[in-house]
Every structure is written in C-alpha cells, then in structure tokens.
Amino acid sequence: MRREEQPGGRVRYWTFVKELGKYLRVVTLADGETVHNAFPDRGFREESK
C-alpha cells in the first residue's frame, strides 16, 4: 500500500484488491478516515512507489 498527501490536506491511499485484480485509490479528508472517494486506478503501477 502507498500513502500520499495532497495539497489541501486530503490523503490518497492505494492498495491492491485481489478480487478486482486492480489497485484501488481511496482519497480521504485530512483526518485520514473520512472517505472522499474511491475507485480502481488503472494508471497505478507498483514500481511507481
């Protein structure tokens, strides 16, 4: 899994979902818990860590 802070305080997380066979990007508010959105990220590559 990868974590990255965005300008403005939101936080992006990526994790691999085996059932989808894809990485899921979850964006939370600055508290790191409240989900803003989540979607499969077709452009994410594990080596881009």
C-alpha angles and dihedrals in degrees: 000000000000130000126199131174117225126210108271094039104279117135127219122208128186126196134165115249108203094198091057095037087224143092116262120214115208119188117199133186118257091279088070091228110067108084115227095179143330132201143152108275107216092182098054116108123188092227090060089076 
